[in-house]
């Protein structure tokens, strides 16, 4: 049975499992919202938040592994391959940062709920510092993720053999451009609608990743570069 599963099938399954796992874990950890990551949401149920942070990390790692299949597929010296590899490299940076933020969530929760070696106000101050670092990582890596998605979508939109996959990639490229603009504006304007747009764009990206995963798992995620020029 295991011998019948190809590398592409396995990569697709990794995305199909990893992307939803990340989304569900984050929504539970954030008490139902993808637009906020406040400490108060984590403290609603610290034990559950710890578990969800771990599951979120595993989901991101599985998703990144699955996307790596496109790095191996984009081996020709073409413009589309350049977009795909640039996008995947940028996504690797952004996703790694999001993995780190889950570790920072662990530390924040530990400082606020488990550490009895110092006064409560000192622990709260330290937790605030960790949470501030987390915010900085989210801002930087959020831009990297949406920009990487834009680049990957452009490259795949030029490369897929499947008409459906090409159309989905091109739609994702358009939506990623809107999401990138909202992300950049939200870091300065801090308005609720922009925050919701950023959170919604994250969900759209994960939905697209699942579509990519289904294509890989079914063998319909093949690339063609025959019409591209280097």
Protein Blocks (a to p, Z undefined) as FASTA:
>chain_A
ZZmpcfklmmmmmmmmmmmmmmmmmmmmnnopakbccfklmmmmmmlmmmmmmmmmmmmm
mmmmmmmmmmmmmmcccfklmmmmmmmmmmmmmmmmmmmmmmmmmmmmmmmmmmckbcfk
lmmmmmmmmmmmmmmmmmmmmmmmmmmmmmmmmmmmmmomblklmmmmmmmmmmmmmmmm
mmmmmmmnopaklmmmmmmmmmmmmmmmmmmmmmmmnopacccfklpcZZ
